[in-house]
Amino acid sequence: MGCIINILINLETGINAMVVLGGMIFGLASAGLCEMIRNQLDKDGSLPCKK
């Protein structure tokens, strides 16, 4: 998803390896942050798992 968003943002300036790589890094960072927050909120195991 991060790759798609980054490509759409940079359509007028051109798509190159930096745009794609930046999108991949953004997607990986957002997934990791989401996982970290979910783990912090679910320390006692009371939240339902959405896997």
GIQUIQUI-V94767 format. One record per residue. N is the residue number from 1. OMEGA is omega in whole degrees, -180 to 180 (* if undefined). Layout:
N&OMEGA  N&OMEGA
//
This chain:
1&-180  2&179  3&-179  4&180  5&-179  6&177  7&179  8&179  9&-174  10&-179  11&-176  12&180  13&179  14&-179  15&177  16&-177  17&180  18&179  19&-179  20&180  21&177  22&177  23&179  24&179  25&178  26&179  27&179  28&179  29&-179  30&177  31&178  32&179  33&178  34&180  35&180  36&180  37&179  38&179  39&179  40&-180  41&-175  42&-178  43&-177  44&177  45&-176  46&180  47&177  48&-179  49&-178  50&-179  51&*
//
